[in-house]
Structure formats: C-alpha cells, structure tokens
C-alpha cells in the first residue's frame, strides 16, 4: 500500500482534485473538509504519513490544525504542507513556528506538489 496522505480543504473541488492527482501517483488519500474533521480523521484512520492542509478554513484553520497535529503522539514529525493563496512572509513564518514543514501557493503546478511529496516521503 502507498503512503497515506490526508488532504484538508474546505473546497470540495480542491479536495477531489488533489485526491485524483495523489491517487494517480500511487498515494492513499483521506479527505477532510476542515481542521476539526481532520483531527477526527487522524484519530480514526490510524497512521497518516503526510498532511496537506489549506490555511483558511472554517471551524479550525490550517495554522491551529498544524499546532494540534504537532501535539499528537506519533505526529510530531509527520510532514504538514500548507496549501494557500497567501504568500506573505509574515504568514509563512507564523506557519513555520506552528510546525509546518512547507508551503505551496495556489495555483500550483501538479508536478511541483508531487516532487515535494517525493522528497518528503521518499
């Protein structure tokens, strides 16, 4: 079985698009519509190897989700990528301080994301 990736985004279109891209590349994908659902998914799904999350979402945003993931046993070093339309240096630094592994600005090239996942997951 391929590496397991959790995709978290409040846009169904983005979730489905990433799911298709990642499954085609051989990854197993779990989906969540916001940070709260992502935490529930992490609790239910067992091991997730990487999380891709949107920054701006209702209920629990990507920044707070990243902080909470880092506090979970077994997830301190799991890569967390933020996928967002924001590109400000201050926001990137805030996400880095929260424990984010990387940052991808939308729109992005699919190859860019796949190459980054390959580097992080091997």
Order of alpha helices (4+ residues) and beta strands (2+ residues): beta-alpha-beta-alpha-beta-alpha-beta-alpha-beta-alpha
